[in-house]
Amino acid sequence: MKAAILKSASATPEYGDFAEPVVDEGQELVELVAAAIHPVVRSLAAGSHYGSTGAWPLIPGVDAVARTSAGALVYTGFIRPPYGTLAERMAVPSAMRFALPPDSDPVKVAAGVNPGMASWLPLSARAGEVGALGTVLILGVTGVAGTLAVQNANVLGATRVVGVGRSLAGLERAANLGAHVVAIKADQNADAAAILGALAGTTPSVVLDFLWGAPAETTFTALARRGLEEDRANIAYVQIGAMAGPEASLPASLLRSRRIRISGSGAGSASIADVLAQVPAYIQLIAEGRIQVPTQSYPLASIAEAWNASLESDRRIVITLPGE
C-alpha cells in the first residue's frame, strides 16, 4: 500500500510503498479518509515524545477519520507501530471507532479531535468539580490547540478567557473568539503584569499550559500572593504541552500561599476509558460547527510538502486520499 514513510528520526516522510497491515483478532481494516499532522505526530516520529518506540522505519499518525468495509465514516486511532494513520489502509481496534454524524466534515473532525480534547478533558472535569468555570487562563493560545481551548471554554460557560502567546495573528484570532489576549515580550515582570491586567482582578479557576518553560515561570509570578490569610481562590493548573521548554522553576512560596493544584494532562495520565467517553460529544460539537477548526489539506502523495508546512502553518495540516 502507499503510505508516508519515515526512515529516521531526522528525516522527512516519503511517499512510497509499505507492507500491508496485518489484521489481528479484535482489529479491522479501514481505509484512510483524513488524518492530521498534530505536534504529537511529529514528536513521536522524531523519537522525542515519551511514547515513542524509537524504531524506524515507521508510518506516522495517531488518529484519523477512516472508511469501514461497510462504507461508514468513523473516527479511529490507536494504531500499532510501526504503522500509523498516514497510509492508505490501517488495522484499528474494533472498539476504537466512533461513527461520524451525518453531514460531518471528515477533515475538520480529523483535525480537531486530538488538539481539542487536550483542553476539553481538563475543562469539562473542572466544570464538574466547581460547577462554573469562572476565569480560564490559556498559555499558548495562538496555536490550533489554543484556538480550540478558547472555544471549549466558551462552550463550557467560562465567564472570562485570557489567552497568552507570541503570534500577533494568533492573538487576533483568539481575540475574535472573545479572549482577552496578552502578547509575550520575554520580560518576565512586564509579562506578569500584563497577565494580571488581563485577569482584571479575577483569579483563574483553570490554567491550561501548552507552553511550560519561561511562560510558566512568568505565570507563577503573576499568580504570586502575599499575606497569611486563607486563600479564597482554587486554581487548577494543567500542564499540557512544552512548546517553550521541558522545564520550569516552581516557587515554593506559590505552593504554600495559594490553593493551587498542578497536574499534567496527556497520554498516560488520564484513563483511556474517560478519554474515549468524551470523544463522541466532541465530534458532535465539531459536526455542528460549534467548534471551528482551522485546516489545510494535502493529498497523501504530497506528504513531504505537508510535513514541512505543518511546522509553520497556523492551521492544522490534514492528509487526505484523492477522491475522498
C-alpha positions in Angstrom: 0.0 0.0 0.0 1.0 3.6 -0.3 2.0 5.4 2.8 4.0 8.2 4.4 7.3 6.5 5.4 9.7 8.0 7.9 13.1 6.3 7.7 14.9 8.0 10.6 14.2 10.5 13.4 15.5 13.5 11.5 14.1 12.6 8.1 11.1 13.9 6.2 8.4 11.3 5.4 8.5 10.0 1.9 5.6 8.8 -0.2 6.2 5.2 -1.0 5.2 1.5 -0.6 4.9 -0.1 2.8 3.7 -3.6 3.7 0.0 -4.1 4.2 -1.0 -4.2 7.9 -1.8 -7.5 9.5 -5.3 -7.6 10.9 -5.3 -9.4 14.2 -8.2 -10.6 16.3 -10.1 -7.6 17.7 -9.0 -5.4 14.8 -10.5 -4.4 11.5 -9.1 -3.0 8.3 -10.2 0.6 7.4 -9.3 3.0 4.6 -7.9 6.5 5.2 -10.2 9.5 4.6 -8.4 12.2 6.5 -5.5 12.3 9.1 -3.9 15.3 10.6 -0.2 16.1 11.4 -0.5 17.0 15.0 2.5 18.2 17.1 2.4 14.8 18.9 2.7 13.1 15.5 5.9 14.9 14.8 7.4 14.3 18.2 6.5 10.6 18.2 8.0 10.3 14.8 11.2 12.1 15.9 11.6 10.0 19.0 11.4 12.9 21.3 8.0 12.1 22.8 7.9 9.8 25.9 5.5 7.5 24.0 7.9 7.0 21.0 9.1 3.4 20.3 12.5 4.8 19.0 12.3 2.4 16.0 12.3 3.2 12.3 11.1 3.0 9.5 7.6 3.9 10.6 4.3 5.4 9.3 3.5 8.5 11.3 0.0 9.4 12.5 -2.0 8.8 15.7 -5.7 9.2 14.6 -7.8 9.5 11.6 -11.2 9.6 10.0 -11.5 6.3 8.0 -14.0 4.4 6.0 -15.0 0.9 7.1 -15.6 -2.1 4.8 -19.3 -1.3 5.1 -18.7 2.3 3.9 -19.3 4.0 7.2 -17.1 7.0 8.3 -15.5 6.6 11.7 -13.0 8.4 13.9 -10.4 6.0 15.0 -6.8 5.5 16.1 -4.5 3.5 18.4 -2.6 2.0 15.5 0.1 -0.5 16.5 3.7 0.7 15.5 5.4 0.8 13.1 2.1 1.5 11.4 0.3 4.9 11.7 -2.7 6.7 10.2 -0.8 8.4 7.3 -1.4 5.4 5.0 -4.0 4.1 2.6 -5.1 1.4 5.0 -4.7 0.7 8.7 -5.6 -2.0 11.1 -7.5 -0.4 14.0 -9.0 -1.8 17.3 -12.7 -2.7 16.7 -13.5 -0.9 19.9 -11.8 2.3 18.9 -14.3 3.6 16.3 -16.8 6.4 16.6 -19.3 7.0 13.9 -19.4 10.5 12.4 -22.7 12.3 12.5 -24.5 12.8 9.1 -23.0 15.7 7.1 -19.9 15.9 9.2 -16.7 17.3 7.5 -14.2 14.4 8.0 -11.3 16.9 7.5 -12.5 19.0 10.4 -13.1 16.0 12.7 -9.6 14.5 11.8 -8.0 17.9 12.6 -10.0 18.8 15.7 -10.4 15.9 18.0 -6.8 15.5 19.1 -6.0 19.1 19.8 -9.5 19.9 21.1 -9.6 17.1 23.6 -6.4 18.3 25.1 -8.3 21.1 26.7 -11.8 19.7 26.6 -10.9 17.0 29.1 -9.5 19.2 31.9 -12.0 21.9 31.3 -15.0 19.6 31.5 -13.6 17.8 34.5 -13.0 21.2 36.2 -16.6 22.3 35.4 -17.8 19.1 37.0 -15.8 19.9 40.2 -16.7 23.6 40.7 -19.9 23.9 38.7 -18.9 27.2 37.0 -15.5 27.7 35.3 -15.1 31.4 36.0 -11.9 32.6 34.5 -9.8 30.4 32.3 -6.1 31.3 31.5 -4.6 29.7 28.4 -0.8 29.8 27.8 -0.1 29.1 24.1 -3.4 30.4 22.8 -2.1 31.2 19.3 -1.8 27.6 18.1 -4.6 25.3 16.9 -4.9 23.7 20.3 -5.1 27.1 22.0 -7.7 28.3 19.5 -9.9 25.3 20.3 -9.3 25.8 24.0 -10.8 29.3 23.8 -13.9 27.8 22.1 -14.1 24.9 24.5 -14.0 27.3 27.5 -16.8 29.4 25.9 -18.9 26.3 25.3 -18.5 25.2 28.9 -19.6 28.6 30.2 -16.3 30.3 31.2 -17.0 33.9 32.3 -13.6 35.2 31.2 -11.0 33.7 28.9 -7.4 35.1 28.9 -5.0 34.0 26.2 -1.2 34.4 26.2 1.0 33.9 23.2 3.5 35.4 20.8 2.0 35.3 17.3 0.1 38.5 16.6 -2.1 36.8 14.1 -2.9 34.0 16.5 -3.7 36.5 19.3 -6.0 38.4 16.9 -7.8 35.1 16.2 -8.2 34.4 19.9 -9.5 37.9 20.5 -12.1 37.5 17.7 -13.3 34.4 19.7 -13.8 36.6 22.8 -10.5 36.1 24.6 -8.6 38.9 26.4 -5.1 38.5 24.9 -1.6 39.1 26.2 1.4 39.3 23.9 4.5 37.8 25.5 7.5 40.1 25.2 10.1 38.0 27.1 10.3 40.4 30.0 9.0 38.4 33.0 7.9 41.2 35.2 6.3 43.1 32.3 4.6 40.0 31.0 3.4 39.0 34.5 1.9 42.5 34.9 0.2 42.2 31.6 -1.3 38.8 32.6 -2.6 40.4 35.8 -4.1 43.2 33.8 -5.9 40.8 31.5 -7.2 38.8 34.5 -8.8 42.1 35.7 -8.9 41.3 39.3 -10.1 37.7 38.9 -8.2 34.5 39.7 -8.2 31.7 37.2 -10.2 28.7 38.1 -8.2 26.8 35.4 -4.8 27.4 33.8 -4.2 25.5 30.6 -0.5 25.5 29.8 0.6 24.4 26.3 4.0 26.1 26.7 5.7 25.4 30.0 9.3 26.8 30.2 9.7 30.6 30.7 6.0 31.4 30.1 5.0 29.1 33.0 7.5 30.9 35.3 6.0 34.2 34.2 2.6 32.9 35.1 3.8 31.7 38.5 5.0 35.3 39.1 1.6 36.6 38.1 -0.2 34.2 40.4 2.1 35.1 43.4 0.4 36.1 46.6 1.4 37.8 49.8 -0.2 37.6 53.2 -1.1 35.0 55.8 -4.8 35.0 55.4 -6.6 32.0 53.8 -6.5 32.0 50.1 -10.1 32.1 48.7 -9.0 31.0 45.2 -8.9 27.4 44.0 -6.6 27.1 41.0 -6.2 24.0 38.8 -3.0 24.4 36.8 -2.9 21.8 34.0 0.3 21.2 32.1 -0.5 20.0 28.6 2.4 20.9 26.3 6.0 22.1 26.5 6.5 24.1 23.3 8.5 26.7 25.2 10.7 24.3 27.1 10.7 21.0 29.0 11.5 22.5 32.4 10.2 25.4 34.6 11.2 26.6 38.0 8.3 26.5 40.5 8.5 28.8 43.5 7.9 27.0 46.9 6.1 30.1 48.1 3.4 29.8 45.4 2.5 26.3 46.6 2.4 27.4 50.2 0.5 30.6 49.8 -2.1 29.6 47.3 -4.8 26.9 46.9 -3.3 25.6 43.7 -3.1 22.1 42.2 -0.6 21.5 39.4 -1.1 18.4 37.3 -0.5 17.1 33.8 -2.9 16.0 31.1 -1.6 13.7 28.4 -1.4 10.1 27.2 -0.7 8.0 30.3 -2.0 10.5 32.9 -5.7 10.0 32.0 -7.9 7.0 32.0 -8.3 5.8 28.4 -12.0 4.9 29.2 -12.6 8.5 30.4 -11.0 10.0 27.3 -13.0 7.7 24.9 -16.2 8.5 26.7 -15.8 12.2 25.8 -14.9 11.7 22.1 -18.5 11.3 20.7 -19.7 14.5 22.3 -16.7 16.4 21.0 -17.1 15.1 17.5 -20.7 16.3 17.7 -19.6 19.8 18.6 -17.3 19.9 15.5 -20.0 18.5 13.3 -22.5 21.1 14.5 -20.0 23.9 13.8 -19.9 25.0 17.5 -16.2 24.3 17.4 -14.4 25.8 14.4 -11.2 24.1 13.3 -8.7 25.9 11.0 -7.4 23.4 8.5 -5.4 23.0 5.3 -5.5 19.8 3.3 -2.8 18.0 1.2 -3.0 14.6 -0.6 -1.1 11.7 0.8 1.3 11.9 -2.2 2.4 15.3 -1.1 3.4 14.2 2.4 6.8 15.8 2.3 5.4 19.2 1.4 2.6 18.8 4.0 5.1 17.7 6.7 7.2 20.8 6.2 4.1 23.1 6.1 3.0 21.7 9.4 6.0 23.4 11.1 4.8 26.9 10.3 1.1 26.8 9.4 -1.4 28.4 11.8 -3.9 25.8 10.5 -3.9 22.0 11.2 -2.5 20.2 8.2 -4.6 17.3 7.1 -3.7 14.4 4.8 -6.4 13.0 2.5 -6.7 10.5 -0.2 -7.7 11.6 -3.8 -11.4 11.1 -4.3 -12.3 11.4 -0.7 
